[in-house]
Amino acid sequence: MSVIGDRRSREQKAKKQEREKELAKVTIKKEDVELIMAEMEITRGVAERSLREHMGNVVEALIALTN
C-alpha cells in the first residue's frame, strides 16, 4: 500500500510544481499588488498569489479575496 501512496504523493507534488511554474510566469503590476495589500490588509505574498491565480486581473483577485 505504501508504494501506491508514494506514487500518488509524487504525482501530486509534480502537479503542484507545474502549477507553481505556470503561476510564476504571470506578469503582475507592482501597483496592483500594493492596491490589494492596502485594501485587503494582507501580506505581499498573499496579494501576489491572488493576482497570479487570476492572471493579473486586479478586479477578479479582489473579488476572490472578499468571498
Distance bins in CASP14 RR format, pairs under 12 A and 6 or more apart:
PFRMAT RR
TARGET T0000
AUTHOR 0000-0000-0000
RMODE 2
METHOD distances of the structure
MODEL  1
1 7 0 0 0 0 0 1 0 0 0 0 0
1 8 0 0 0 0 0 1 0 0 0 0 0
2 8 0 0 0 0 0 1 0 0 0 0 0
2 9 0 0 0 0 1 0 0 0 0 0 0
3 9 0 0 0 0 0 1 0 0 0 0 0
3 10 0 0 0 0 0 1 0 0 0 0 0
4 10 0 0 0 0 0 1 0 0 0 0 0
4 11 0 0 0 0 0 1 0 0 0 0 0
5 11 0 0 0 0 1 0 0 0 0 0 0
5 12 0 0 0 0 1 0 0 0 0 0 0
5 13 0 0 0 0 0 1 0 0 0 0 0
6 12 0 0 0 0 0 1 0 0 0 0 0
6 13 0 0 0 0 0 1 0 0 0 0 0
7 13 0 0 0 0 0 1 0 0 0 0 0
7 14 0 0 0 0 0 1 0 0 0 0 0
8 14 0 0 0 0 0 1 0 0 0 0 0
8 15 0 0 0 0 0 1 0 0 0 0 0
9 15 0 0 0 0 0 1 0 0 0 0 0
9 16 0 0 0 0 0 1 0 0 0 0 0
10 16 0 0 0 0 0 1 0 0 0 0 0
10 17 0 0 0 0 0 1 0 0 0 0 0
11 17 0 0 0 0 0 1 0 0 0 0 0
11 18 0 0 0 0 0 1 0 0 0 0 0
12 18 0 0 0 0 0 1 0 0 0 0 0
12 19 0 0 0 0 0 1 0 0 0 0 0
13 19 0 0 0 0 0 1 0 0 0 0 0
13 20 0 0 0 0 0 1 0 0 0 0 0
14 20 0 0 0 0 0 1 0 0 0 0 0
14 21 0 0 0 0 0 1 0 0 0 0 0
15 21 0 0 0 0 0 1 0 0 0 0 0
15 22 0 0 0 0 0 1 0 0 0 0 0
16 22 0 0 0 0 0 1 0 0 0 0 0
16 23 0 0 0 0 0 1 0 0 0 0 0
17 23 0 0 0 0 0 1 0 0 0 0 0
17 24 0 0 0 0 0 1 0 0 0 0 0
18 24 0 0 0 0 0 1 0 0 0 0 0
18 25 0 0 0 0 0 1 0 0 0 0 0
19 25 0 0 0 0 0 1 0 0 0 0 0
19 26 0 0 0 0 0 1 0 0 0 0 0
19 49 0 0 0 0 0 1 0 0 0 0 0
19 52 0 0 0 0 0 1 0 0 0 0 0
19 53 0 0 0 0 1 0 0 0 0 0 0
20 26 0 0 0 0 0 1 0 0 0 0 0
20 49 0 0 0 0 0 1 0 0 0 0 0
20 52 0 0 0 0 1 0 0 0 0 0 0
20 53 0 0 0 0 0 1 0 0 0 0 0
21 52 0 0 0 0 0 1 0 0 0 0 0
22 52 0 0 0 0 1 0 0 0 0 0 0
22 53 0 0 0 0 0 1 0 0 0 0 0
22 55 0 0 0 0 0 1 0 0 0 0 0
23 45 0 0 0 0 0 1 0 0 0 0 0
23 48 0 0 0 0 1 0 0 0 0 0 0
23 49 1 0 0 1 0 0 0 0 0 0 0
23 50 0 0 0 0 0 1 0 0 0 0 0
23 51 0 0 0 0 1 0 0 0 0 0 0
23 52 1 0 1 0 0 0 0 0 0 0 0
23 53 1 0 0 1 0 0 0 0 0 0 0
23 54 0 0 0 0 0 1 0 0 0 0 0
23 55 0 0 0 0 1 0 0 0 0 0 0
23 56 0 0 0 0 0 1 0 0 0 0 0
24 48 0 0 0 0 0 1 0 0 0 0 0
24 49 0 0 0 0 0 1 0 0 0 0 0
24 52 1 0 0 1 0 0 0 0 0 0 0
24 53 0 0 0 0 0 1 0 0 0 0 0
25 52 0 0 0 0 1 0 0 0 0 0 0
25 55 0 0 0 0 0 1 0 0 0 0 0
25 56 0 0 0 0 0 1 0 0 0 0 0
26 32 0 0 0 0 0 1 0 0 0 0 0
26 48 0 0 0 0 1 0 0 0 0 0 0
26 49 0 0 0 0 0 1 0 0 0 0 0
26 50 0 0 0 0 0 1 0 0 0 0 0
26 51 1 0 0 1 0 0 0 0 0 0 0
26 52 1 0 1 0 0 0 0 0 0 0 0
26 53 0 0 0 0 1 0 0 0 0 0 0
26 54 0 0 0 0 1 0 0 0 0 0 0
26 55 1 0 1 0 0 0 0 0 0 0 0
26 56 1 0 0 1 0 0 0 0 0 0 0
26 57 0 0 0 0 0 1 0 0 0 0 0
26 61 0 0 0 0 0 1 0 0 0 0 0
27 33 0 0 0 0 0 1 0 0 0 0 0
27 48 0 0 0 0 0 1 0 0 0 0 0
27 51 0 0 0 0 1 0 0 0 0 0 0
27 52 0 0 0 0 1 0 0 0 0 0 0
27 55 0 0 0 0 1 0 0 0 0 0 0
27 56 1 0 0 1 0 0 0 0 0 0 0
27 57 0 0 0 0 0 1 0 0 0 0 0
28 34 0 0 0 0 0 1 0 0 0 0 0
28 35 0 0 0 0 0 1 0 0 0 0 0
28 36 0 0 0 0 1 0 0 0 0 0 0
28 44 0 0 0 0 0 1 0 0 0 0 0
28 45 0 0 0 0 0 1 0 0 0 0 0
28 47 0 0 0 0 1 0 0 0 0 0 0
28 48 1 0 0 1 0 0 0 0 0 0 0
28 49 0 0 0 0 1 0 0 0 0 0 0
28 50 0 0 0 0 1 0 0 0 0 0 0
28 51 1 0 1 0 0 0 0 0 0 0 0
28 52 1 0 0 1 0 0 0 0 0 0 0
28 53 0 0 0 0 0 1 0 0 0 0 0
28 54 0 0 0 0 1 0 0 0 0 0 0
28 55 0 0 0 0 1 0 0 0 0 0 0
28 56 1 0 1 0 0 0 0 0 0 0 0
28 57 0 0 0 0 1 0 0 0 0 0 0
28 58 0 0 0 0 1 0 0 0 0 0 0
28 61 0 0 0 0 1 0 0 0 0 0 0
29 35 0 0 0 0 1 0 0 0 0 0 0
29 36 0 0 0 0 0 1 0 0 0 0 0
29 47 0 0 0 0 0 1 0 0 0 0 0
29 48 0 0 0 0 0 1 0 0 0 0 0
29 51 0 0 0 0 1 0 0 0 0 0 0
29 52 0 0 0 0 0 1 0 0 0 0 0
29 56 1 0 0 1 0 0 0 0 0 0 0
29 57 0 0 0 0 0 1 0 0 0 0 0
29 58 1 0 0 1 0 0 0 0 0 0 0
29 61 0 0 0 0 0 1 0 0 0 0 0
30 36 0 0 0 0 0 1 0 0 0 0 0
30 37 0 0 0 0 0 1 0 0 0 0 0
30 44 0 0 0 0 0 1 0 0 0 0 0
30 47 0 0 0 0 0 1 0 0 0 0 0
30 48 0 0 0 0 1 0 0 0 0 0 0
30 51 0 0 0 0 0 1 0 0 0 0 0
30 56 0 0 0 0 0 1 0 0 0 0 0
30 58 0 0 0 0 0 1 0 0 0 0 0
31 37 0 0 0 0 0 1 0 0 0 0 0
31 38 0 0 0 0 0 1 0 0 0 0 0
31 47 0 0 0 0 0 1 0 0 0 0 0
31 51 0 0 0 0 0 1 0 0 0 0 0
31 56 0 0 0 0 0 1 0 0 0 0 0
31 58 0 0 0 0 1 0 0 0 0 0 0
32 38 0 0 0 0 0 1 0 0 0 0 0
32 39 0 0 0 0 0 1 0 0 0 0 0
32 40 0 0 0 0 0 1 0 0 0 0 0
32 44 0 0 0 0 0 1 0 0 0 0 0
32 47 0 0 0 0 1 0 0 0 0 0 0
32 48 0 0 0 0 1 0 0 0 0 0 0
32 50 0 0 0 0 1 0 0 0 0 0 0
32 51 1 0 1 0 0 0 0 0 0 0 0
32 52 0 0 0 0 0 1 0 0 0 0 0
32 54 0 0 0 0 0 1 0 0 0 0 0
32 55 0 0 0 0 0 1 0 0 0 0 0
32 56 1 0 0 1 0 0 0 0 0 0 0
32 57 0 0 0 0 1 0 0 0 0 0 0
32 58 1 0 1 0 0 0 0 0 0 0 0
32 59 0 0 0 0 1 0 0 0 0 0 0
32 60 0 0 0 0 0 1 0 0 0 0 0
32 61 1 0 0 1 0 0 0 0 0 0 0
32 62 0 0 0 0 1 0 0 0 0 0 0
33 39 0 0 0 0 0 1 0 0 0 0 0
33 40 0 0 0 0 0 1 0 0 0 0 0
33 42 0 0 0 0 0 1 0 0 0 0 0
33 43 0 0 0 0 0 1 0 0 0 0 0
33 44 1 0 0 1 0 0 0 0 0 0 0
33 45 0 0 0 0 1 0 0 0 0 0 0
33 46 0 0 0 0 1 0 0 0 0 0 0
33 47 1 0 1 0 0 0 0 0 0 0 0
33 48 1 0 1 0 0 0 0 0 0 0 0
33 49 0 0 0 0 0 1 0 0 0 0 0
33 50 0 0 0 0 1 0 0 0 0 0 0
33 51 1 0 0 1 0 0 0 0 0 0 0
33 52 0 0 0 0 0 1 0 0 0 0 0
33 56 0 0 0 0 1 0 0 0 0 0 0
33 58 0 0 0 0 1 0 0 0 0 0 0
33 61 0 0 0 0 1 0 0 0 0 0 0
33 62 0 0 0 0 0 1 0 0 0 0 0
34 40 0 0 0 0 0 1 0 0 0 0 0
34 42 0 0 0 0 0 1 0 0 0 0 0
34 44 0 0 0 0 1 0 0 0 0 0 0
34 47 0 0 0 0 1 0 0 0 0 0 0
34 48 0 0 0 0 0 1 0 0 0 0 0
34 51 0 0 0 0 0 1 0 0 0 0 0
34 58 0 0 0 0 0 1 0 0 0 0 0
35 41 0 0 0 0 0 1 0 0 0 0 0
35 42 0 0 0 0 0 1 0 0 0 0 0
35 44 0 0 0 0 0 1 0 0 0 0 0
35 47 0 0 0 0 1 0 0 0 0 0 0
35 50 0 0 0 0 0 1 0 0 0 0 0
35 51 0 0 0 0 1 0 0 0 0 0 0
35 56 0 0 0 0 0 1 0 0 0 0 0
35 58 1 0 0 1 0 0 0 0 0 0 0
35 59 0 0 0 0 0 1 0 0 0 0 0
35 61 0 0 0 0 1 0 0 0 0 0 0
35 62 0 0 0 0 1 0 0 0 0 0 0
35 65 0 0 0 0 0 1 0 0 0 0 0
36 42 1 0 0 1 0 0 0 0 0 0 0
36 43 0 0 0 0 0 1 0 0 0 0 0
36 44 0 0 0 0 1 0 0 0 0 0 0
36 45 0 0 0 0 1 0 0 0 0 0 0
36 46 0 0 0 0 1 0 0 0 0 0 0
36 47 1 0 1 0 0 0 0 0 0 0 0
36 48 0 0 0 0 1 0 0 0 0 0 0
36 49 0 0 0 0 0 1 0 0 0 0 0
36 50 1 0 0 1 0 0 0 0 0 0 0
36 51 1 0 0 1 0 0 0 0 0 0 0
36 52 0 0 0 0 0 1 0 0 0 0 0
36 53 0 0 0 0 0 1 0 0 0 0 0
36 54 0 0 0 0 0 1 0 0 0 0 0
36 56 0 0 0 0 0 1 0 0 0 0 0
36 57 0 0 0 0 0 1 0 0 0 0 0
36 58 1 0 0 1 0 0 0 0 0 0 0
36 59 0 0 0 0 0 1 0 0 0 0 0
36 60 0 0 0 0 0 1 0 0 0 0 0
36 61 1 0 0 1 0 0 0 0 0 0 0
36 62 1 0 0 1 0 0 0 0 0 0 0
36 63 0 0 0 0 0 1 0 0 0 0 0
36 64 0 0 0 0 0 1 0 0 0 0 0
36 65 1 0 0 1 0 0 0 0 0 0 0
36 66 0 0 0 0 0 1 0 0 0 0 0
37 43 1 0 0 1 0 0 0 0 0 0 0
37 44 1 0 0 1 0 0 0 0 0 0 0
37 45 0 0 0 0 1 0 0 0 0 0 0
37 46 0 0 0 0 1 0 0 0 0 0 0
37 47 1 0 1 0 0 0 0 0 0 0 0
37 48 0 0 0 0 1 0 0 0 0 0 0
37 49 0 0 0 0 0 1 0 0 0 0 0
37 50 0 0 0 0 0 1 0 0 0 0 0
37 51 0 0 0 0 0 1 0 0 0 0 0
37 58 0 0 0 0 0 1 0 0 0 0 0
37 61 0 0 0 0 0 1 0 0 0 0 0
37 62 0 0 0 0 0 1 0 0 0 0 0
37 65 0 0 0 0 0 1 0 0 0 0 0
38 44 0 0 0 0 0 1 0 0 0 0 0
38 47 0 0 0 0 1 0 0 0 0 0 0
38 62 0 0 0 0 0 1 0 0 0 0 0
39 47 0 0 0 0 1 0 0 0 0 0 0
39 50 0 0 0 0 0 1 0 0 0 0 0
39 58 0 0 0 0 1 0 0 0 0 0 0
39 59 0 0 0 0 0 1 0 0 0 0 0
39 61 0 0 0 0 0 1 0 0 0 0 0
39 62 1 0 0 1 0 0 0 0 0 0 0
39 63 0 0 0 0 0 1 0 0 0 0 0
39 65 0 0 0 0 1 0 0 0 0 0 0
39 66 0 0 0 0 1 0 0 0 0 0 0
40 46 0 0 0 0 1 0 0 0 0 0 0
40 47 1 0 0 1 0 0 0 0 0 0 0
40 50 0 0 0 0 1 0 0 0 0 0 0
40 51 0 0 0 0 0 1 0 0 0 0 0
40 58 0 0 0 0 0 1 0 0 0 0 0
40 61 0 0 0 0 1 0 0 0 0 0 0
40 62 1 0 0 1 0 0 0 0 0 0 0
40 63 0 0 0 0 0 1 0 0 0 0 0
40 64 0 0 0 0 0 1 0 0 0 0 0
40 65 1 0 1 0 0 0 0 0 0 0 0
40 66 1 0 0 1 0 0 0 0 0 0 0
40 67 0 0 0 0 0 1 0 0 0 0 0
41 47 0 0 0 0 0 1 0 0 0 0 0
41 65 0 0 0 0 0 1 0 0 0 0 0
42 48 0 0 0 0 0 1 0 0 0 0 0
42 49 0 0 0 0 1 0 0 0 0 0 0
42 50 0 0 0 0 1 0 0 0 0 0 0
42 51 0 0 0 0 0 1 0 0 0 0 0
42 61 0 0 0 0 0 1 0 0 0 0 0
42 62 0 0 0 0 0 1 0 0 0 0 0
42 64 0 0 0 0 0 1 0 0 0 0 0
42 65 1 0 0 1 0 0 0 0 0 0 0
42 66 0 0 0 0 0 1 0 0 0 0 0
43 49 0 0 0 0 1 0 0 0 0 0 0
43 50 0 0 0 0 0 1 0 0 0 0 0
43 65 0 0 0 0 0 1 0 0 0 0 0
44 50 0 0 0 0 0 1 0 0 0 0 0
44 51 0 0 0 0 0 1 0 0 0 0 0
45 51 0 0 0 0 1 0 0 0 0 0 0
45 52 0 0 0 0 1 0 0 0 0 0 0
45 53 0 0 0 0 0 1 0 0 0 0 0
46 52 0 0 0 0 0 1 0 0 0 0 0
46 53 0 0 0 0 0 1 0 0 0 0 0
46 61 0 0 0 0 0 1 0 0 0 0 0
46 64 0 0 0 0 0 1 0 0 0 0 0
46 65 0 0 0 0 1 0 0 0 0 0 0
47 53 0 0 0 0 0 1 0 0 0 0 0
47 54 0 0 0 0 0 1 0 0 0 0 0
47 56 0 0 0 0 0 1 0 0 0 0 0
47 58 0 0 0 0 1 0 0 0 0 0 0
47 61 1 0 0 1 0 0 0 0 0 0 0
47 62 0 0 0 0 1 0 0 0 0 0 0
47 64 0 0 0 0 0 1 0 0 0 0 0
47 65 0 0 0 0 1 0 0 0 0 0 0
48 54 0 0 0 0 0 1 0 0 0 0 0
48 56 0 0 0 0 1 0 0 0 0 0 0
48 58 0 0 0 0 0 1 0 0 0 0 0
48 61 0 0 0 0 1 0 0 0 0 0 0
49 56 0 0 0 0 0 1 0 0 0 0 0
49 61 0 0 0 0 1 0 0 0 0 0 0
49 64 0 0 0 0 0 1 0 0 0 0 0
49 65 0 0 0 0 0 1 0 0 0 0 0
50 56 0 0 0 0 1 0 0 0 0 0 0
50 57 0 0 0 0 1 0 0 0 0 0 0
50 58 0 0 0 0 1 0 0 0 0 0 0
50 59 0 0 0 0 0 1 0 0 0 0 0
50 60 0 0 0 0 1 0 0 0 0 0 0
50 61 1 0 1 0 0 0 0 0 0 0 0
50 62 0 0 0 0 1 0 0 0 0 0 0
50 63 0 0 0 0 1 0 0 0 0 0 0
50 64 1 0 0 1 0 0 0 0 0 0 0
50 65 1 0 1 0 0 0 0 0 0 0 0
50 66 0 0 0 0 0 1 0 0 0 0 0
50 67 0 0 0 0 0 1 0 0 0 0 0
51 57 1 0 0 1 0 0 0 0 0 0 0
51 58 1 0 0 1 0 0 0 0 0 0 0
51 59 0 0 0 0 0 1 0 0 0 0 0
51 60 0 0 0 0 1 0 0 0 0 0 0
51 61 1 0 1 0 0 0 0 0 0 0 0
51 62 0 0 0 0 1 0 0 0 0 0 0
51 64 0 0 0 0 1 0 0 0 0 0 0
51 65 0 0 0 0 1 0 0 0 0 0 0
52 58 0 0 0 0 0 1 0 0 0 0 0
52 60 0 0 0 0 0 1 0 0 0 0 0
52 61 0 0 0 0 1 0 0 0 0 0 0
52 64 0 0 0 0 0 1 0 0 0 0 0
53 60 0 0 0 0 1 0 0 0 0 0 0
53 61 1 0 0 1 0 0 0 0 0 0 0
53 63 0 0 0 0 0 1 0 0 0 0 0
53 64 1 0 0 1 0 0 0 0 0 0 0
53 65 0 0 0 0 0 1 0 0 0 0 0
54 60 1 0 1 0 0 0 0 0 0 0 0
54 61 1 0 1 0 0 0 0 0 0 0 0
54 62 0 0 0 0 1 0 0 0 0 0 0
54 63 0 0 0 0 1 0 0 0 0 0 0
54 64 1 0 0 1 0 0 0 0 0 0 0
54 65 0 0 0 0 1 0 0 0 0 0 0
55 61 0 0 0 0 1 0 0 0 0 0 0
55 64 0 0 0 0 0 1 0 0 0 0 0
56 62 0 0 0 0 0 1 0 0 0 0 0
56 64 0 0 0 0 0 1 0 0 0 0 0
57 63 0 0 0 0 1 0 0 0 0 0 0
57 64 0 0 0 0 1 0 0 0 0 0 0
58 64 0 0 0 0 0 1 0 0 0 0 0
58 65 0 0 0 0 0 1 0 0 0 0 0
59 65 0 0 0 0 0 1 0 0 0 0 0
59 66 0 0 0 0 0 1 0 0 0 0 0
60 66 0 0 0 0 0 1 0 0 0 0 0
60 67 0 0 0 0 0 1 0 0 0 0 0
61 67 0 0 0 0 0 1 0 0 0 0 0
END
